[in-house]
Amino acid sequence: MKDFDLKLPDSLDAAVGELPSEYSRDGAQVLAGGQDIVTVMKDAIERPAALVSLQRLGLDAIEWDGDGGVTIGATVTIQALAEDPNMEFSLPALREAARSIGSPQIRSQGTVGGNLNQRPRCPYYRHPSVSCFKKGGSVCLAEFGFNKYAAIFGGGPSYYSHPSDLATVLLMLGATVSITGPAGERRVPLSELYLLPEDALDTETVLSPDEILTSVHIPAQPPGARSSYLKFKERASYDFALAAVAVSVTRGDDGVVTEARVVLGGVAPKPWEVPAAARALVGEPMGPQAWTAAGEAAVADADPLEHNGYKIHLVKGLLFRALEALA
């Protein structure tokens, strides 16, 4: 790993001032928990001359609103999120997602902001000796090579899948992120935070190099809404989702679904909302027929590669199980 300076600013303005205005592999970058940035530095994907730590900026609070919403600071650890006593009753899907991440050691160091801003986990992208399309090569090697973990939605010209569990749930919950840069603060719906490879290859989000994601706000959920997060991974711990489902359902007194939202994880270059799956649930009673229809709608637009067609079956099975649990 290349030597670097560690910056420890005491204010958000000072932290922003340390960051470059344009992206450069050698420019200063943000350090939160270090669980991702350090690995990409070890793999020589990024070679920043300095890391700007957020640990002294007071971004580690979970603040509940009077109306049922919550604001989560960027440096809140994933473990703190999983252990917050209000999460179990107010936002169980978010708690489930937090508890599914990595290992206890990783959760105690990894942060909410860092989890949302992870770089792709594609083995070609992460290999220091491979020049894939996203790193300046001429082709996406996953398209025609080993693509077991690649995207089945939204792929091309690069086919990586987004690794964040929290982002999948937060999109389902209608979250907004606060971003601070030289021009001040701006708020961006999570649905607009991430970019597809066709939009940009040198970044995965709309953040500029001199901006910092400082917090996430989750609005109060609809009365009676119930939500769940379910993911499938190869190993019981310390692993990323091969596919995941975040689902929210609201039912009327007669048991018929009045509102629904379905977001998929691990299957696209960003958290992938499937409105068609939600529409298949609305107006129907909760039961196997509706759950099966929602699963079919969720994967109707999937475009798998040679080795990842199994993700279609995972998505349908996970969505069925998540809805069954909510029922």
HUWO-V264769 format. One record per residue. N is the residue number from 0. RES is the residue in one small letter. PSI is psi in degrees with one decimal (NA if undefined). Layout:
# HUWO-V264769
n,res,psi
N,RES,PSI
N,RES,PSI
This chain:
# HUWO-V264769
n,res,psi
0,m,139.0
1,k,142.3
2,d,147.5
3,f,158.9
4,d,146.6
5,l,117.0
6,k,135.8
7,l,68.5
8,p,152.1
9,d,-2.0
10,s,157.5
11,l,-39.6
12,d,-41.3
13,a,-37.8
14,a,-45.6
15,v,-38.6
16,g,-20.9
17,e,-12.4
18,l,147.3
19,p,153.3
20,s,-21.2
21,e,149.9
22,y,135.7
23,s,136.9
24,r,-25.7
25,d,-1.3
26,g,165.5
27,a,145.7
28,q,164.9
29,v,141.1
30,l,120.5
31,a,-93.1
32,g,-19.1
33,g,3.7
34,q,-21.2
35,d,-47.9
36,i,-37.4
37,v,-37.1
38,t,-39.8
39,v,-26.6
40,m,-41.1
41,k,-34.4
42,d,4.9
43,a,22.1
44,i,-40.1
45,e,144.3
46,r,56.6
47,p,143.2
48,a,-21.6
49,a,149.5
50,l,133.7
51,v,107.8
52,s,142.1
53,l,3.4
54,q,-19.6
55,r,12.3
56,l,1.1
57,g,35.5
58,l,27.6
59,d,30.9
60,a,147.9
61,i,113.6
62,e,117.1
63,w,135.0
64,d,162.7
65,g,-22.7
66,d,4.0
67,g,-4.4
68,g,171.7
69,v,143.3
70,t,128.5
71,i,120.8
72,g,153.3
73,a,-29.1
74,t,11.9
75,v,129.2
76,t,155.9
77,i,-33.9
78,q,-41.1
79,a,-38.2
80,l,-42.8
81,a,-28.1
82,e,-4.7
83,d,123.8
84,p,-25.0
85,n,-22.5
86,m,-39.6
87,e,-35.2
88,f,-33.2
89,s,-41.0
90,l,65.7
91,p,-33.2
92,a,-37.8
93,l,-39.3
94,r,-41.7
95,e,-42.1
96,a,-44.6
97,a,-41.7
98,r,-19.3
99,s,-8.1
100,i,129.6
101,g,-133.6
102,s,169.0
103,p,-37.1
104,q,-42.9
105,i,-43.1
106,r,-30.4
107,s,-17.9
108,q,-37.4
109,g,147.9
110,t,164.5
111,v,-48.4
112,g,-40.5
113,g,-38.2
114,n,-38.2
115,l,-26.1
116,n,21.9
117,q,147.3
118,r,161.7
119,p,149.5
120,r,12.0
121,c,130.6
122,p,-28.9
123,y,-43.2
124,y,-37.9
125,r,-12.6
126,h,122.1
127,p,-19.6
128,s,1.8
129,v,133.3
130,s,86.8
131,c,173.0
132,f,-37.9
133,k,-23.4
134,k,16.0
135,g,2.0
136,g,-178.2
137,s,-9.1
138,v,151.9
139,c,110.6
140,l,-26.7
141,a,-24.9
142,e,-38.7
143,f,-3.5
144,g,-135.8
145,f,111.7
146,n,29.9
147,k,-36.1
148,y,4.3
149,a,174.3
150,a,148.2
151,i,-2.9
152,f,145.5
153,g,15.3
154,g,167.2
155,g,130.0
156,p,0.0
157,s,145.8
158,y,27.1
159,y,156.0
160,s,144.2
161,h,133.9
162,p,-5.6
163,s,121.1
164,d,-42.4
165,l,-38.9
166,a,-37.4
167,t,-45.8
168,v,-42.8
169,l,-35.0
170,l,-42.7
171,m,-33.2
172,l,-0.7
173,g,33.5
174,a,157.7
175,t,142.7
176,v,146.2
177,s,133.7
178,i,131.7
179,t,134.1
180,g,-168.0
181,p,-28.9
182,a,2.8
183,g,-156.2
184,e,142.9
185,r,153.2
186,r,134.8
187,v,125.9
188,p,141.3
189,l,-28.2
190,s,-17.5
191,e,3.6
192,l,-38.2
193,y,148.6
194,l,149.3
195,l,159.0
196,p,-30.2
197,e,-17.6
198,d,-34.6
199,a,145.2
200,l,-23.1
201,d,-0.7
202,t,162.8
203,e,-4.9
204,t,173.5
205,v,1.1
206,l,135.2
207,s,160.2
208,p,-25.0
209,d,24.2
210,e,153.8
211,i,129.4
212,l,118.0
213,t,-27.6
214,s,166.8
215,v,131.9
216,h,128.3
217,i,121.4
218,p,164.3
219,a,138.0
220,q,157.2
221,p,142.0
222,p,131.2
223,g,-3.3
224,a,138.9
225,r,141.5
226,s,160.3
227,s,154.1
228,y,131.5
229,l,133.3
230,k,156.4
231,f,131.7
232,k,158.7
233,e,-35.4
234,r,155.8
235,a,-29.3
236,s,170.1
237,y,45.6
238,d,159.4
239,f,163.1
240,a,130.6
241,l,-34.3
242,a,150.9
243,a,156.7
244,v,128.6
245,a,125.1
246,v,140.9
247,s,136.0
248,v,134.8
249,t,132.2
250,r,149.7
251,g,179.9
252,d,-25.3
253,d,2.4
254,g,-2.8
255,v,139.4
256,v,127.0
257,t,-28.3
258,e,147.4
259,a,153.9
260,r,133.6
261,v,126.6
262,v,137.1
263,l,147.6
264,g,156.0
265,g,9.2
266,v,2.3
267,a,165.6
268,p,-2.8
269,k,165.7
270,p,133.8
271,w,104.5
272,e,140.2
273,v,85.6
274,p,-30.1
275,a,-35.0
276,a,-38.9
277,a,-41.1
278,r,-31.3
279,a,-20.0
280,l,-38.0
281,v,132.1
282,g,0.1
283,e,149.9
284,p,149.9
285,m,114.9
286,g,169.9
287,p,-34.3
288,q,-45.0
289,a,-38.3
290,w,-39.7
291,t,-42.0
292,a,-39.6
293,a,-40.8
294,g,-42.8
295,e,-40.2
296,a,-34.3
297,a,-32.8
298,v,9.9
299,a,-33.6
300,d,11.7
301,a,145.3
302,d,76.4
303,p,157.3
304,l,-169.8
305,e,-38.2
306,h,6.6
307,n,21.2
308,g,-20.9
309,y,-23.5
310,k,-28.0
311,i,-46.3
312,h,-35.9
313,l,-45.5
314,v,-46.7
315,k,-42.2
316,g,-42.6
317,l,-42.2
318,l,-41.6
319,f,-46.3
320,r,-39.3
321,a,-41.6
322,l,-37.8
323,e,-40.1
324,a,-38.7
325,l,-27.4
326,a,NA
